[in-house]
């Protein structure tokens, strides 16, 4: 597959062709973006035909459009059967792509649809970058009205724990920033608290953002929601956040999925605010996008307002994020869950 070949080694795929052909191919793959090799107009017809079946490392199994066309979600399927979910979201000032870094996830977070399926495998750097390239190619022919016609922001908040797949994620970052020429400040890597990976990411040369999915502000509750907390407890996660800020000069974002009767209490808000203030972090609160296989449910309006009010009263910098994609299985793993349900229905008992 073309994206599984490092961009500097594409000439190996074009035997007996002049060196500049590899440069032309690299331009199409990482800058100009096309859905089919037939659109690579400056390459010989024979070369385009030879590469046609090797362009994408996956096929589109399901595509959904929601939020009046401003949110698009794809379920990709790789040749080995692994599923990859990707969500494109258009805003007035940016076009954001949420990418997956693994097929499935081993973290086992209780409220996440992806974790309920378990872990299949790591995605390659090429499979991660290809999600960005596919979205860009798609936007060329079907732009989101009122939004930039290229992906301006990438968030590693799809399926999987990015820092558990660290070497491949780092290589995908290199390609996005150094080959695609994306702004490093427009890329955010999310983690549920994989401390060794957080420290490794802090040592990279790129000013990428770090988002930490906290979801609970004490070890007892956090371990019940995020099993990785037993290995890397809250104090270690907070220390790694502090190191990231000190080395990068970029404030860390704390992600908090608000769940009714679980982490929407005044006590959790006060503890969260104390952590955020101590780190100089920004808190992103999003009311839970419920998944079919979890008992957790979004907080009610009164509870949500009280939680945000307590954060503000305690001096935390916090934003309530709009929930996108609820009409199209928008949460991580939901589209895969829906596809699996359909497969079971078709197969029958």
Helices and strands as residue ranges (DSSP letters): G 2-4, G 7-13, H 19-27, I 28-32, G 37-39, H 45-51, G 52-54, E 59-66, G 67-69, E 71-77, E 83-90, E 95-98, E 102-104, G 115-117, E 119-122, H 125-141, E 153-156, G 162-165, H 166-174, I 175-179, G 184-186, E 187-191, H 195-202, E 209-213, H 219-225, G 227-230, H 234-248, E 253-258, H 266-279, E 282-287, H 301-313, E 317-320, G 326-328, H 334-347
